[in-house]
Amino acid sequence: MKIFAHRGLSGFYPENTMLAFKKCLDLDIYGIELDVQKSKDNHLVVIHDEKVDRTFNGSGYVKDMTLDELKSLNSSFKNYEENIDCKVPTLREVLLLFKPTNFIINIEIKNNKIKYKNIEEDVVNLVKELNMEKRVLISSFRMKTLKKLKKICPKIKRAYLLSEKFYKYRLKSLIFSRVTKNKSYSINPNYTIVDNKFIKKCHNRDMKVLCYRVNNIEDYKKLLKIKADGIFTDFPNIMSDDIFK
């Protein structure tokens, strides 16, 4: 099963920081996952929330801060407040860190709440500049974003993020038909909605199933048994097939 470090080694270090990503370099895993938004001065920055309040010692929206202002913030994670590797990183910094490796980087475009102008083009242009098209999987909760990515650069793999709430209240057949039409590489669902039937539907459409956010070994074992293709976890150093040995 493919193991992705969710926001880096975030079970032990401040999420989406260079420290959390550097701690993954020596792990025997498939890849890492991160979230991308845009600063006020149009830089691609790696941070999950639309506001900095939860993870840093500041307040306000990412979109309203320049890169310098974001970089001036310290982590709110205890004992890491002064760590220089626990600042808001740019997407370029993270990609350059992993470029010499074999890691696959899952870039989640965070534009389901704030519609960042041209964020799809900016991400693709950076990936192409670094010649990392084959090393990247770009995911989004927005089908419009996946359609745009397909048009801009069809050879970069795309993944459709699927929440439990959305799956429950929307037409399931419509979801599968749209993702299939988009020729997405994978569906990345909340693990709680995944069962044998879900896996078979995806595999019959030549799509992988990469489940988020799996932090419990029993859930990992269940997903492995029904042949899910991968997981995103905060504890990639713990979740592995070795737990069966």
C-alpha positions in Angstrom: 0.0 0.0 0.0 1.2 3.5 -0.9 1.9 5.6 2.2 1.8 9.4 2.0 3.0 11.6 4.9 0.0 13.8 5.5 1.3 17.4 5.8 4.7 15.9 6.4 5.4 13.9 9.6 2.7 15.9 11.2 1.9 13.5 14.0 5.2 14.6 15.7 6.2 18.0 14.2 4.4 21.2 13.1 2.3 20.3 10.0 3.2 21.6 6.5 6.6 23.0 7.7 10.0 22.3 6.3 10.9 20.4 9.5 7.9 18.1 9.1 8.9 17.5 5.5 12.6 17.0 6.2 11.8 14.4 8.8 10.2 12.3 6.0 13.4 12.1 3.9 14.7 9.0 5.6 11.4 7.2 5.7 10.6 4.3 3.4 7.3 5.7 2.1 5.7 6.5 -1.2 5.3 10.3 -0.9 4.1 13.3 1.0 1.0 15.4 0.9 0.7 19.2 1.3 -1.7 22.1 0.9 -1.3 25.1 -1.3 -2.8 28.6 -1.1 -1.6 32.0 -2.3 -0.2 35.0 -0.4 -1.4 38.6 -1.0 1.6 39.1 -3.3 0.9 36.0 -5.3 3.3 33.5 -3.9 2.3 29.8 -3.6 2.5 29.0 0.1 2.1 25.7 1.9 -0.5 25.9 4.7 -3.7 24.1 5.3 -6.1 26.6 6.8 -7.3 29.7 5.1 -6.3 31.6 8.2 -3.0 31.4 10.1 -4.6 31.5 13.6 -4.5 27.7 14.4 -0.9 26.9 13.4 1.0 30.2 13.8 1.3 33.1 16.3 -0.7 35.4 14.1 -4.3 36.2 13.0 -5.9 36.7 9.7 -6.3 35.2 6.2 -3.4 33.9 4.2 -4.7 35.8 1.2 -4.3 39.1 3.1 -0.7 38.7 4.0 2.5 39.1 1.9 5.1 36.3 1.8 7.3 38.3 4.1 4.5 38.8 6.6 3.8 35.0 6.6 7.4 34.2 7.0 7.6 36.4 10.0 5.2 34.2 11.9 6.4 31.6 14.4 4.8 28.2 14.9 2.3 27.8 17.7 3.3 24.2 18.1 4.8 23.9 21.7 8.6 23.7 21.8 8.9 24.7 18.1 8.0 28.4 18.3 11.6 29.5 17.5 12.5 26.8 15.1 13.6 28.4 11.7 12.3 25.3 9.9 8.8 25.8 11.3 7.9 28.9 9.2 5.3 29.0 6.4 7.2 27.5 3.4 6.7 28.2 -0.3 5.7 25.4 -2.6 9.0 26.0 -4.5 11.0 25.3 -1.3 9.2 22.0 -0.6 9.4 20.8 -4.2 13.2 21.6 -4.3 13.6 19.6 -1.1 12.1 16.5 -2.6 13.3 16.9 -6.2 16.5 14.8 -5.6 14.4 12.0 -4.1 11.9 9.5 -5.5 9.0 10.8 -3.4 5.7 11.6 -5.0 4.2 14.9 -3.9 0.5 15.2 -3.6 -0.4 18.9 -3.9 -3.8 19.8 -2.6 -5.1 23.0 -4.1 -7.0 24.7 -1.3 -9.5 26.8 -3.3 -12.8 25.3 -2.2 -13.5 28.2 0.1 -11.3 31.0 -1.4 -11.1 31.1 -5.2 -7.5 32.1 -5.7 -7.0 33.6 -9.1 -4.9 31.4 -11.5 -3.8 29.1 -8.7 -4.0 26.1 -11.0 -1.8 27.7 -13.7 0.7 28.9 -11.1 1.1 25.4 -9.6 1.4 23.8 -13.0 3.9 26.3 -14.2 6.1 25.8 -11.2 5.9 22.0 -11.5 6.9 22.2 -15.2 9.7 24.7 -14.5 11.2 22.1 -12.1 10.6 19.2 -14.5 8.6 17.4 -11.9 5.4 16.6 -13.9 5.9 12.9 -13.3 6.5 13.3 -9.6 3.3 15.2 -8.7 -0.3 14.4 -8.1 -2.6 17.4 -7.8 -5.8 17.0 -5.8 -8.9 19.1 -5.2 -12.4 19.0 -3.8 -13.5 21.1 -6.8 -14.3 19.3 -10.1 -13.8 22.7 -11.9 -10.2 22.7 -10.7 -9.6 19.2 -12.0 -11.1 20.1 -15.3 -8.9 23.2 -15.6 -5.8 21.1 -14.7 -6.7 18.6 -17.3 -6.9 21.3 -19.9 -3.7 23.1 -18.8 -1.5 20.0 -18.5 -3.2 16.6 -19.0 -0.1 14.6 -18.3 0.0 15.7 -14.6 -2.0 13.2 -12.6 -5.2 14.5 -10.9 -7.1 13.3 -7.9 -10.6 14.1 -6.7 -11.0 14.6 -3.0 -14.2 13.3 -1.6 -15.6 14.1 1.9 -18.0 11.9 3.8 -20.6 14.6 3.9 -20.5 15.3 0.1 -20.6 11.6 -0.7 -23.6 11.0 1.5 -25.7 13.8 0.2 -24.8 13.9 -3.5 -25.7 11.4 -6.3 -23.0 8.8 -6.0 -23.3 7.7 -9.6 -22.8 11.3 -10.8 -19.6 11.6 -8.7 -18.1 8.5 -10.3 -19.1 9.5 -13.9 -17.6 13.0 -13.5 -14.4 11.7 -12.1 -14.1 9.0 -14.8 -14.8 11.6 -17.5 -12.0 13.8 -16.1 -9.7 10.7 -16.4 -8.5 11.3 -12.9 -5.7 9.1 -11.6 -7.4 8.6 -8.3 -10.3 9.4 -5.9 -9.0 10.5 -2.5 -11.9 9.8 -0.1 -12.4 10.1 3.6 -11.5 6.6 4.7 -14.9 6.2 6.5 -16.8 5.9 3.2 -14.6 3.3 1.7 -15.7 -0.4 1.4 -15.4 -3.2 -1.0 -18.0 -1.8 -3.3 -16.4 1.6 -3.4 -13.0 0.1 -4.2 -14.4 -2.1 -7.0 -16.2 0.9 -8.6 -13.0 2.8 -8.7 -10.8 0.0 -9.9 -13.3 -0.9 -12.6 -12.8 2.6 -13.9 -9.0 2.4 -13.7 -8.8 4.8 -10.7 -6.8 4.4 -7.6 -8.2 4.8 -4.1 -6.0 6.9 -1.8 -7.7 7.4 1.6 -7.3 10.2 4.1 -6.6 10.6 7.1 -5.8 7.2 8.4 -4.1 7.3 11.9 -5.5 4.1 13.4 -3.8 0.7 12.7 -7.1 -1.1 12.7 -8.4 1.2 10.0 -5.1 0.7 8.1 -5.6 -3.1 8.3 -9.1 -2.9 7.0 -8.2 -0.8 4.0 -5.3 -3.0 3.2 -7.6 -6.1 3.3 -10.1 -4.5 0.9 -7.3 -3.5 -1.4 -7.2 0.3 -1.1 -4.2 1.6 -3.0 -2.9 4.0 -0.4 -3.4 6.2 2.6 -2.5 9.6 3.9 -1.4 9.5 7.5 0.1 11.7 10.2 2.2 8.7 11.3 3.9 7.4 8.2 6.7 6.0 10.3 4.3 3.7 12.0 1.8 2.7 9.3 3.3 0.1 7.1 2.9 -3.5 6.0 5.5 -4.4 8.7 2.8 -4.3 11.3 1.7 -7.7 10.0 5.1 -9.3 10.5 
